[in-house]
């Protein structure tokens, strides 16, 4: 298949290119730039020196050209780009997998509130399917909105509890921590070595843009769910994300029922590894498309703690996008995706 990537020089785009470059069903990759990052008219290996042999041009973006030259387009762009460029693809039902947040939220007013920029119009948003891969195997359309990294770890951690009605829906607290690559390549004070080294900092408290997509999906699983408490913390690692989820069990629910719920939901999921009472850490998943989940229960406080870990650039971005690509085109779900994490 011929693949196009819009925005291949950001962190997610680089990982996406690496995965697709080794995908057995991909015969050609075309790279396209967008004005916001001034990517046009250069070579990929000039923008990403680590990929010295990949001397492919980054061509100016033209919707007609992309649709002539490729069979599927991946968009690894910052927020606000695809909503301005993608309308011709939607009109022609051209396959698109969008790693940005522009089409995750069904309500344009919610997008504008959380992303602080104009939203795509309602008609365009209606064509997008939210691609939480483990719960979206039946892809019926042509536009996949790939979930955010925090949303992926949190939703996979909560799903069995929600779907089996095991928890008090007013008790959900999520403490999520991510490495520096999660904020992208754009230089910020918080990404300076002198700031992040030997430091840890809470950011976007109750204001992270992944909160509304988490709530949107939770409401689909149970419309009676209440707003969750959600915090995000920057930690001094390059890659990896840990969502620590605290909930209270409903009266009469046991930890054995909790374990059974996770086993039931994920026993056939190739990229979710249920670790029971072994609490996972980042090293178990970095470099892979796995989400590892474990739990602990405090009977005195009736608090269940669920730990969900992913690589924010793989399962939280590019890896899940390739997983969705496989589902869209009917390839085996694991095709082209690493089967082992990077260790040590």
C-alpha positions in Angstrom: 0.0 0.0 0.0 1.1 3.6 -0.6 1.0 5.7 2.5 1.2 9.4 3.1 2.3 11.1 6.3 1.5 14.7 7.0 3.8 16.0 9.7 6.5 13.2 9.9 9.2 15.3 11.7 7.5 15.6 15.1 8.1 12.9 17.7 4.9 11.0 16.9 5.5 11.4 13.2 9.1 10.0 13.5 7.9 7.0 15.4 5.0 6.5 12.9 7.5 6.6 10.0 9.7 4.0 11.7 6.8 1.6 12.2 5.4 2.1 8.7 8.8 1.8 7.2 8.9 -1.8 8.5 5.3 -2.7 7.9 5.1 -5.6 5.5 2.0 -4.2 3.7 3.5 -0.8 3.1 5.2 -0.5 -0.3 5.8 3.3 -0.4 5.7 6.2 2.0 5.3 9.8 0.8 6.0 12.7 3.2 4.2 16.0 3.2 4.8 19.2 5.1 2.5 21.9 6.5 3.1 25.6 6.9 2.9 25.7 10.7 6.1 23.8 11.0 7.7 25.0 7.8 8.3 21.4 6.7 8.0 21.8 3.0 10.8 21.5 0.5 13.4 19.7 2.5 14.7 16.1 3.0 13.6 13.9 5.8 17.1 13.0 6.9 18.0 16.7 7.1 15.1 17.2 9.6 15.8 14.0 11.4 19.6 13.3 11.3 19.2 10.0 13.1 17.6 8.6 9.9 20.7 9.3 7.8 19.8 7.0 4.9 16.1 8.2 4.6 16.8 11.0 2.1 13.2 11.4 1.0 11.7 14.8 0.1 9.1 16.4 2.3 6.7 17.7 -0.3 4.3 20.6 0.0 0.8 19.5 1.0 -1.8 19.3 -1.8 -5.0 17.4 -1.1 -5.4 16.4 -4.8 -1.8 15.3 -5.0 -2.0 13.2 -1.8 -5.1 11.4 -3.0 -3.5 10.6 -6.4 -0.2 9.4 -4.9 -1.4 7.4 -1.8 -4.0 5.0 -0.6 -4.2 6.2 3.0 -3.1 9.4 4.8 -1.7 9.6 8.4 -1.8 13.1 10.0 0.8 13.6 12.8 0.2 17.3 13.1 -0.3 19.7 16.0 -3.9 20.7 17.0 -5.5 23.1 14.5 -3.9 21.8 11.3 -6.1 18.9 10.1 -9.3 20.8 10.7 -8.2 23.4 8.2 -6.8 21.0 5.5 -8.8 17.8 5.6 -12.2 18.6 4.1 -11.4 17.4 0.6 -10.5 14.0 2.0 -13.8 13.7 4.0 -15.8 14.7 0.9 -14.3 11.9 -1.1 -14.2 9.3 1.7 -10.5 9.1 1.4 -9.0 7.0 4.3 -7.4 9.2 7.0 -5.9 8.3 10.4 -5.5 11.5 12.4 -3.2 11.5 15.4 -4.1 15.1 16.3 -6.9 16.1 18.6 -8.9 17.9 15.9 -11.6 15.2 15.3 -11.7 13.4 18.7 -14.5 15.5 20.2 -18.0 15.4 18.7 -19.0 18.8 20.2 -17.2 21.7 18.5 -17.8 24.0 21.4 -16.1 21.5 23.7 -13.1 21.5 21.4 -12.9 25.3 21.4 -13.1 25.4 25.2 -10.3 22.9 25.8 -8.0 23.5 22.7 -8.5 27.3 22.6 -8.7 27.3 18.8 -11.5 27.1 16.1 -13.0 23.6 15.7 -13.9 21.6 12.6 -17.5 22.0 11.6 -20.1 19.6 12.9 -20.7 17.9 9.5 -17.0 17.0 9.3 -16.8 15.8 12.9 -19.7 13.5 12.2 -17.5 11.5 9.8 -14.8 10.8 12.4 -14.7 7.6 14.4 -12.9 7.6 17.8 -10.3 4.9 17.4 -9.7 3.4 20.8 -8.4 0.3 19.1 -9.4 -2.3 21.7 -13.0 -1.1 21.6 -13.2 -0.2 18.0 -12.7 -3.3 15.9 -15.6 -2.6 13.5 -14.4 0.4 11.5 -17.2 1.5 9.2 -16.0 4.8 8.0 -12.9 6.4 6.4 -11.7 8.8 9.1 -10.2 7.6 12.3 -9.5 10.0 15.2 -6.6 8.4 17.1 -7.0 8.8 20.9 -4.6 10.9 23.0 -1.9 9.3 25.1 -3.5 10.2 28.5 -6.9 9.1 27.2 -5.6 5.8 26.0 -4.0 4.7 29.3 -6.9 6.0 31.4 -9.7 4.5 29.3 -8.0 1.1 29.0 -7.5 1.2 32.8 -11.1 2.1 33.5 -13.0 0.2 30.8 -13.6 -3.2 32.5 -14.7 -1.4 35.7 -17.1 0.8 33.9 -18.5 -1.9 31.5 -19.1 -4.4 34.3 -20.6 -1.7 36.6 -18.2 -2.4 39.5 -17.4 1.1 40.8 -18.9 4.2 42.4 -19.0 6.5 39.4 -18.5 9.6 41.7 -15.2 8.3 43.0 -12.9 8.4 39.9 -9.5 10.1 40.5 -6.7 9.8 37.9 -3.1 10.8 38.6 -1.3 10.6 35.3 2.4 11.1 34.7 4.2 11.4 31.4 7.7 11.8 29.9 9.0 15.0 28.2 8.4 13.7 24.7 4.6 14.0 25.3 4.8 17.7 24.9 6.3 17.5 21.5 9.4 18.9 19.8 8.5 22.6 20.3 10.9 24.2 22.8 9.3 25.2 26.1 10.7 26.2 29.4 9.5 22.9 30.9 11.4 20.9 28.3 14.8 22.6 29.1 17.2 20.1 30.7 17.8 22.5 33.6 14.1 22.5 34.4 13.1 18.8 33.9 16.3 17.2 35.2 15.9 16.0 38.8 12.4 17.7 38.8 8.8 16.8 38.7 5.9 19.2 38.0 2.2 19.2 37.8 0.8 21.0 34.8 -2.6 21.7 33.2 -4.3 20.7 36.5 -8.0 20.1 35.6 -7.3 21.7 32.2 -5.7 19.1 30.1 -7.2 18.7 26.6 -7.5 14.9 26.9 -10.1 15.3 29.8 -13.1 15.9 27.5 -12.3 12.9 25.2 -12.0 10.7 28.3 -15.4 11.9 29.6 -16.9 11.5 26.1 -16.0 7.8 26.0 -16.9 7.2 29.7 -20.4 8.6 29.0 -20.8 6.2 26.1 -20.0 3.3 28.5 -22.2 4.7 31.3 -24.2 7.9 30.8 -24.5 8.4 34.6 -20.8 8.8 35.1 -19.8 12.0 37.0 -16.9 14.4 36.2 -13.6 12.8 37.1 -10.7 14.4 39.0 -7.7 14.3 36.6 -4.1 15.6 37.1 -1.1 15.4 34.8 2.5 15.5 35.9 5.7 15.9 33.9 8.5 13.5 34.9 12.2 13.4 34.0 12.1 10.6 31.4 12.0 10.8 27.6 9.2 8.3 27.0 6.5 6.5 29.0 3.2 7.3 30.7 1.6 6.0 33.9 -2.0 6.5 34.8 -2.7 5.7 38.5 -6.4 5.4 38.9 -8.2 5.5 42.2 -11.9 4.3 42.5 -14.2 3.0 45.2 -15.9 -0.3 44.6 -19.7 -0.6 44.7 -21.1 -2.3 47.7 -20.7 -6.1 47.6 -18.0 -6.1 44.8 -14.9 -8.1 45.5 -11.4 -7.8 44.2 -11.9 -11.3 42.6 -14.7 -9.8 40.5 -12.4 -7.0 39.5 -9.7 -9.4 38.3 -12.3 -11.4 36.4 -13.6 -8.3 34.6 -10.1 -7.4 33.3 -9.4 -11.0 32.2 -12.8 -11.1 30.4 -12.3 -7.8 28.6 -8.7 -8.2 27.6 -8.0 -11.9 27.2 -8.2 -11.6 23.4 -6.5 -8.2 23.2 -2.9 -8.7 21.8 -1.7 -5.3 23.2 -3.2 -5.2 26.6 -1.4 -7.3 29.2 -3.3 -7.8 32.4 -0.8 -8.3 35.3 -3.2 -8.8 38.1 -1.6 -7.7 41.4 1.8 -7.1 39.8 2.0 -3.4 39.4 3.5 -2.5 36.0 6.3 0.1 35.5 7.4 2.1 32.4 10.2 -0.3 31.5 7.7 -3.0 30.9 6.2 -1.1 27.9 8.6 1.6 26.6 9.3 1.0 22.9 6.2 -1.3 22.5 2.5 -1.0 21.7 1.5 -2.7 24.9 -0.6 -1.3 27.7 0.1 -3.1 30.9 -2.4 -3.0 33.7 -2.3 -4.1 37.3 -4.1 -3.3 40.6 -4.1 -3.2 44.3 -7.0 -3.1 46.7 -7.3 -1.5 50.2 -10.3 -3.1 51.9 -10.1 -0.8 54.9 -10.7 2.3 52.7 -12.5 0.4 49.9 -10.2 1.9 47.4 -9.1 0.1 44.3 -5.8 1.4 42.7 -5.3 0.6 39.0 -2.0 1.3 37.3 -2.0 1.5 33.5 1.3 2.1 31.7 2.0 2.8 28.0 4.7 4.3 25.8 3.2 7.7 25.0 4.7 7.7 21.5 3.7 4.2 20.5 0.5 2.9 22.1 -0.3 6.6 23.0 0.2 7.8 19.4 1.9 6.2 16.4 1.6 2.5 17.5 -2.2 2.8 18.0 -2.5 4.6 14.7 -0.8 1.6 13.0 -3.1 -0.7 15.0 -6.1 1.3 13.6 -4.6 1.1 10.1 -4.4 -2.7 10.4 -8.0 -2.8 11.6 -9.2 -0.5 8.9 -7.6 -2.5 6.1 -8.2 -6.0 7.5 -4.6 -6.9 8.3 -3.8 -8.9 11.4 -3.9 -6.4 14.3 -0.2 -7.0 15.3 1.2 -6.4 11.8 4.2 -4.1 11.8 4.1 -3.5 15.5 6.9 -4.4 17.9 6.2 -7.5 20.0 8.7 -6.7 22.8 9.6 -3.5 24.7 13.0 -2.0 24.8 14.8 -3.5 27.8 16.9 -2.6 29.6 
